[in-house]
Amino acid sequence: AFFTGVTAYAVATLLAPSLPEDTFIGKLVLVTAAGLAGLLAYMALIFILDMKDAKSLWNFVWRRSHPPG
């Protein structure tokens, strides 16, 4: 999670000259990138910590969204 955050920050600083942060779109892009990085880090953490729980959670979601029949 820390590494992903650092990478997202580095990418944001690289993009900063071409995307001014004072603009609404620039802020939106930065927030979206940070959110996606956080989500990816969270998902990776789940899979690394407990593969079985992540798999059963996925099966639960799959069964809920695809009822039999």
Backbone as CSV, one residue per row, in Angstrom:
resi,resn,N_x,N_y,N_z,CA_x,CA_y,CA_z,C_x,C_y,C_z
1,ALA,0.839,-1.195,0.000,0.000,0.000,0.000,0.881,1.254,0.000
2,PHE,1.934,1.231,0.805,2.841,2.380,0.866,3.513,2.605,-0.480
3,PHE,4.000,1.519,-1.080,4.675,1.614,-2.381,3.730,2.159,-3.445
4,THR,2.482,1.679,-3.439,1.492,2.169,-4.408,1.230,3.652,-4.201
5,GLY,1.139,4.079,-2.958,0.914,5.495,-2.679,2.072,6.351,-3.170
6,VAL,3.301,5.887,-2.929,4.483,6.627,-3.388,4.485,6.710,-4.907
7,THR,4.150,5.601,-5.579,4.109,5.590,-7.045,3.061,6.569,-7.554
8,ALA,1.876,6.552,-6.932,0.811,7.470,-7.355,1.250,8.921,-7.159
9,TYR,1.945,9.190,-6.052,2.425,10.552,-5.791,3.468,10.965,-6.830
10,ALA,4.353,10.044,-7.191,5.378,10.344,-8.191,4.730,10.631,-9.545
11,VAL,3.761,9.820,-9.940,3.055,10.039,-11.200,2.333,11.387,-11.169
12,ALA,1.710,11.706,-10.030,0.991,12.977,-9.917,1.949,14.163,-10.050
13,THR,3.117,14.059,-9.436,4.079,15.166,-9.535,4.628,15.266,-10.955
14,LEU,4.765,14.126,-11.645,5.233,14.175,-13.036,4.190,14.824,-13.931
15,LEU,2.904,14.561,-13.638,1.825,15.103,-14.465,1.475,16.537,-14.085
16,ALA,1.950,16.996,-12.934,1.558,18.312,-12.436,1.821,19.459,-13.423
17,PRO,2.972,19.509,-14.103,3.184,20.619,-15.045,2.152,20.656,-16.166
18,SER,1.759,19.492,-16.678,0.801,19.467,-17.782,-0.637,19.574,-17.282
19,LEU,-0.875,19.227,-16.008,-2.216,19.328,-15.422,-2.140,20.223,-14.191
20,PRO,-2.424,21.509,-14.326,-2.358,22.398,-13.160,-3.329,21.962,-12.058
21,GLU,-2.830,21.945,-10.840,-3.642,21.433,-9.733,-4.742,22.398,-9.329
22,ASP,-4.605,23.696,-9.688,-5.630,24.643,-9.249,-6.933,24.445,-10.021
23,THR,-6.855,23.821,-11.194,-8.079,23.605,-11.960,-8.880,22.468,-11.339
24,PHE,-10.183,22.517,-11.560,-11.067,21.483,-11.013,-10.730,20.119,-11.606
25,ILE,-10.456,20.089,-12.925,-10.171,18.812,-13.588,-8.861,18.226,-13.064
26,GLY,-7.860,19.104,-12.832,-6.595,18.619,-12.291,-6.780,17.957,-10.927
27,LYS,-7.579,18.614,-10.058,-7.858,18.038,-8.739,-8.626,16.721,-8.884
28,LEU,-9.588,16.699,-9.803,-10.386,15.487,-10.000,-9.500,14.331,-10.431
29,VAL,-8.584,14.608,-11.373,-7.681,13.552,-11.853,-6.798,13.041,-10.720
30,LEU,-6.260,13.961,-9.911,-5.387,13.546,-8.812,-6.152,12.706,-7.794
31,VAL,-7.363,13.163,-7.454,-8.171,12.420,-6.473,-8.537,11.041,-7.019
32,THR,-8.903,10.989,-8.313,-9.261,9.708,-8.916,-8.067,8.763,-8.928
33,ALA,-6.894,9.275,-9.303,-5.690,8.437,-9.328,-5.371,7.913,-7.931
34,ALA,-5.476,8.790,-6.935,-5.199,8.376,-5.556,-6.212,7.317,-5.098
35,GLY,-7.493,7.528,-5.445,-8.523,6.567,-5.066,-8.305,5.207,-5.705
36,LEU,-7.969,5.210,-7.005,-7.714,3.950,-7.704,-6.500,3.240,-7.115
37,ALA,-5.445,3.996,-6.817,-4.248,3.399,-6.222,-4.577,2.783,-4.868
38,GLY,-5.377,3.498,-4.072,-5.772,2.967,-2.775,-6.610,1.705,-2.894
39,LEU,-7.526,1.706,-3.861,-8.372,0.541,-4.071,-7.544,-0.658,-4.506
40,LEU,-6.614,-0.446,-5.440,-5.748,-1.532,-5.896,-4.905,-2.068,-4.746
41,ALA,-4.380,-1.161,-3.930,-3.568,-1.585,-2.788,-4.416,-2.402,-1.813
42,TYR,-5.664,-1.965,-1.580,-6.558,-2.678,-0.662,-6.867,-4.082,-1.180
43,MET,-7.170,-4.177,-2.491,-7.464,-5.483,-3.074,-6.245,-6.394,-3.007
44,ALA,-5.059,-5.846,-3.315,-3.832,-6.641,-3.239,-3.596,-7.123,-1.813
45,LEU,-3.870,-6.247,-0.847,-3.684,-6.606,0.559,-4.605,-7.771,0.942
46,ILE,-5.863,-7.721,0.498,-6.804,-8.799,0.791,-6.283,-10.120,0.230
47,PHE,-5.864,-10.102,-1.043,-5.424,-11.340,-1.681,-4.143,-11.863,-1.044
48,ILE,-3.236,-10.958,-0.643,-1.979,-11.412,-0.033,-2.230,-11.961,1.365
49,LEU,-3.072,-11.258,2.139,-3.272,-11.643,3.542,-4.000,-12.976,3.656
50,ASP,-5.114,-13.117,2.949,-5.882,-14.351,3.100,-6.571,-14.707,1.795
51,MET,-5.929,-15.555,1.014,-6.456,-15.940,-0.286,-7.814,-16.628,-0.141
52,LYS,-7.957,-17.441,0.893,-9.193,-18.205,1.061,-10.380,-17.287,1.311
53,ASP,-10.196,-16.302,2.200,-11.285,-15.372,2.498,-11.664,-14.552,1.272
54,ALA,-10.660,-14.112,0.513,-10.945,-13.331,-0.692,-11.727,-14.181,-1.685
55,LYS,-11.356,-15.469,-1.806,-12.030,-16.349,-2.746,-13.475,-16.592,-2.307
56,SER,-13.686,-16.815,-1.013,-15.046,-17.053,-0.545,-15.886,-15.783,-0.683
57,LEU,-15.252,-14.607,-0.477,-15.970,-13.348,-0.669,-16.380,-13.204,-2.128
58,TRP,-15.471,-13.515,-3.055,-15.784,-13.435,-4.481,-16.914,-14.409,-4.825
59,ASN,-16.854,-15.640,-4.281,-17.915,-16.611,-4.539,-19.254,-16.116,-4.019
60,PHE,-19.225,-15.482,-2.842,-20.453,-14.937,-2.264,-21.034,-13.859,-3.175
61,VAL,-20.173,-12.931,-3.646,-20.637,-11.868,-4.533,-21.157,-12.459,-5.835
62,TRP,-20.454,-13.464,-6.360,-20.872,-14.086,-7.620,-22.243,-14.738,-7.467
63,ARG,-22.451,-15.453,-6.356,-23.747,-16.111,-6.136,-24.863,-15.081,-5.984
64,ARG,-24.564,-13.954,-5.315,-25.586,-12.923,-5.127,-25.976,-12.269,-6.453
65,SER,-24.994,-12.053,-7.349,-25.266,-11.350,-8.600,-25.699,-12.310,-9.703
66,HIS,-25.475,-13.618,-9.534,-25.896,-14.602,-10.539,-26.700,-15.704,-9.851
67,PRO,-27.971,-15.448,-9.546,-28.780,-16.481,-8.878,-28.959,-17.698,-9.783
68,PRO,-29.009,-18.886,-9.216,-29.180,-20.104,-10.027,-30.507,-20.082,-10.785
69,GLY,-30.477,-20.645,-11.962,-31.679,-20.685,-12.784,-31.793,-19.441,-13.634
